[in-house]
């Protein structure tokens, strides 16, 4: 967990949103998520440009094309608050919504909404985020975990943030292996998947030296489903901040008939099912209905898990 100066910086970002008129924790985290994602895109481009200069070749898989330099964090952070606000609202967010690199991040960005209300607040937050070191994966993960800890313990539609120590205990008890296919059918912010990834890194670090295993770890090991688009965006970014390149985080009702075909796909299920809301009984998988008849999601979820 982050402490000291870095923690204070995040608290100041949070306070800036609060005093600037955005007090919904999910909205704050979502807007910070977008800004961190925009910053990461520029960092990726900068690394690719440095590599191209060293090798004398072309920039590989550029995020920003010629003529799009104004969309980059390193450019707009130095503009006036009014100019920055216009660039982000009118150019950067349409750019995010149109991204099509095939990752789940780009998929979830299709519905990205810019809700920071004033140029002054945006400029203040960008300055604060720019001063946060993001080169270290552990720091990035701790930073985002601290942000997520500010979500209320229980929310609408049965959303519930499981305490980290409970998540870590469940992961240690199940001891994920490098070859596992891990799924959280009600993933929310992705806490179980993040903890599982950290466990595999620590307990099986040698396995990740293998190229095939590393490809599996970053692209096909972690599967998370939810039917809250905000949670999907936050969960995807949580995985990204913890160094997972392209997890399978998708919109899905895990109790539906359509999900029944995945019954044998996963080797490990890690989940804390929702405990509120109502169940769409008509679309629920028939094998679950044969097991238990209820309109309470938690009951079916536990049987599914």
N, C-alpha and C positions, 0 to 999 in steps of 0.2 A: 504494500500500500504506500502511496506517495505521502511524503511528510514535508514539513518545513516550507521553503520558498515556493516550490512547485505547487503544493497544496494551496498556498495563499493566492497564487496566480489564478488557479481555477476558481477559487472562492470569489475573487474579484470579477472574473468573467460572469459568474452566476449573479453576483450583486448588480452588475451593470445591466444585465437583462431585466432583472427585477425592477430596478429603478427606471428602466427605459420602457416599462409597460408590458413586458412579457413575463408572466408569473407561472404559467403552466410548465411544470418540469419537463414533460415530454416535448413540448414545443421548443423549449430552450435547448434540450439535448439534440433535437432534430436539426435546428439551425446551426448549432456548433458542429454537428456531424457533417453538414453540407460544406461548411467552411474548411474543416479539416480535410475533407475529401478533395476540395479544390486545391488546397495547399499540397496535398500528396501528389496530385496530377502534375503540378509544376515541378515537384521534387523528382518525379520519375523522368520528366523531360530533361531536367538539368543533368541528371546522371547519364542519360542517353547521349546528350550533347557532349559531355566530357569524354565519354568513351569514343565517340566519333572523332573528336579532336586528337585523341591519343593514337587511334588506329589509322586516321586519315581517311576513314570511310564515311558513309552516310549515316544519319541518325536513324536507328532502328525503331520501327513502330512508333513514330512520333505521335504524341497526344495532341499537340497543337500544330496546325499546319501554318505555312507562311501566310501572313496577314491576320493571324489570331493572337499575336503577342499581347494585345490589350487584355485578353482573357486570363492571362497568367497572374498568379498570386504575386510573383516578384515584380510585376509591372504595376498592377492596380493598387497595391499596398502603399505605393508612394504618391498616389494622386490625392487630390482634395476630397473631403468627405462627400461632397455633392457629385463629383465626377465618378468616384468609386461606387456610390449608390446606384447611379445610372448604368454603369458598366455591368454590375452584378445583376441588377434587376432585369435589364433589357438584353444583355448578351450572354453573361455567364450561365444563368439558370436555363435559358433556352438551349445553350450548348450542352449542359448536363442532361437535360431531358431528351436530347437527340443522340446521345452517345450510344454506340452500338458495337462495343468491343466483345460482346458475347459473354461477359461475366455477369454474375448475379447483381453486382453493384450497379452496372449500367441498367439492368432491368428495373431495379427499384428506383433509380433516379428518374424514371419516366414521369413520375408524379411529384417530382420535387417542387415545393412551393417556397418562395422567398417571402418571409413574413416579418423580417426586421423592419420596424416602422419608420426609422429616421436615419438620415446620413450620419448624424452625430453618434448614435448608438453603434451603427455598423463600423465606423472608423475606430471607435474605442475598442470594440471586440476584436477587430482585425489586428490592431496594434498589440493587444494582449496575447492573442494566439500566436502572433509572429514571434513573440519573446519566449515561447515555450519550446524547449528542445524536443525534437521528434526523430532524431537519428537512431535512437536506441529502441529496440522492439519491446523490451521489458518496461521502459519508461512509458512508451505509448500505451501499452496495455494497462498499466497501473493508472495512468491518466484517465483513460476511458472508463475503467472500473469505478474510479472515484466519482466521475460524472454520473454514472448509472446508479450509484448508491444514493443519489439525491431523489430518485423516483420514490414516491410513496410506496409503502409496503404492499398495499392492495389498491387496485384501480378498477376501472369499468371493465365489463365483459370478462371478468374473472382473471384479469392480468394480475400476476403476483410475482414479485421479485424474490426468488429464493435466496436466503442468506448464503454468502459465499462459503462459510465454513461447512454448511450442510451439503452444498454442491461438492466441495472438495472431498468430504467424507464419502459420499456416494461414489464418486469417481475412483477413489482409492480402493473401495470395497469391490468394485467391478473390474479394476485393473485393466484398462484398455490396452490392446496389443497393436503393433504397427500395421497388421493386416486386417484389422477390424473395419467394418462399415458401420459407423456410429450414427444414430438418428435420435433427434429430439422432436417428437411429433407436435409439441406445443412449445416452440423454442423461445418465443418472446425475444429478449435481448441477447440470447445465445450463450448464457452463462455456463450451461452444462457442456456445450461443445467447446467453449474456450478452455474450461478446466480440463477436459479430456485431451485437448491438443497440448496443453502445458504438461500434463502427466506423461504423454508419449514422448515429448521432447526430453524430459528429464530421465525417464526410466528406460528409454530405448534410443538414446541419442546416436548410438553407432548405426542403428538401422537406417536412420535418415541420411547417412552418407551415401547410401545406394541410390542411384538416379531414379530407378523405377519406383522404389519405395517413397522417395521424396515427391515424385509426381503424384502418387496416390495420396500422400498426406495433404498436399496443397490443392488438389483438384477433385478428389473423389472419395475421401474418407469421411467427411462431415456433412450430414444432411439435417436440415432444420426446416420445419414447416409451421406456418402460422397463417391466420386469416385477418390479421391487422397489418395494413401496409406500413404504418409508422413503425411498428415493432420490427418488421422485416428490414426496413432501412437501417434502423438502429442496430439490430442484430448483425446484419452484414458488415456494418462499419466496425462493430466490436471485434468480429473475426479478423477484419483487415488490420485493425490496430494491434492485434496479437500475432500478426505475421502469417496469416493464412491467405494465400493468394486468391483462390477462387472456390470458396465452399458452396455447397448446394443449398442455398437458402431460398425457399420458394413459398408462394401463396398456395395454401391447400387446407381444406378441412380434413384432418387426419382420421376422422370417424366416418367419412363419406364412403359410398360404394366405390368411387373411383380410386380410393387409396387402398382398397382391399387387395389389389394385384401386387402390392409391395410386401406382402406378408412374409416372404422368405428372403427378402433382399438384404436385410440388416442383420449383423451379428451381435449388436449391442444397442439396447434402447436406454436412454437416459432422459428422464422427464419428471417434471412436477406439473401434473395436469391442472387445467383451470378448475376452479371450484365455484363459479358463479355463471350467470347467464342461462340460456335455454338451448336445448338441442333441437336441430332440424330433423325430427324423427323420420320424415319421409325419405330423406336422402342418406340416412345413416346406413352403413354397410349391413347387409342382411345377416351375416354370420354373427355380428355383434347383437343384433336384435334377438337372435335365437338364444344368445347367452343371457341377456338381461334386457328387460323392457323398461325404459325410463326416459324421461326428457331432461334428466340432470346430466350434464356433460362429465362431471367428475367420476361418476360411477362407471360409465362406458370407458372413460380414459384409463382408469386403473385396470379394467379387464383387458383393454387393448395393449397396455404396457406389459 
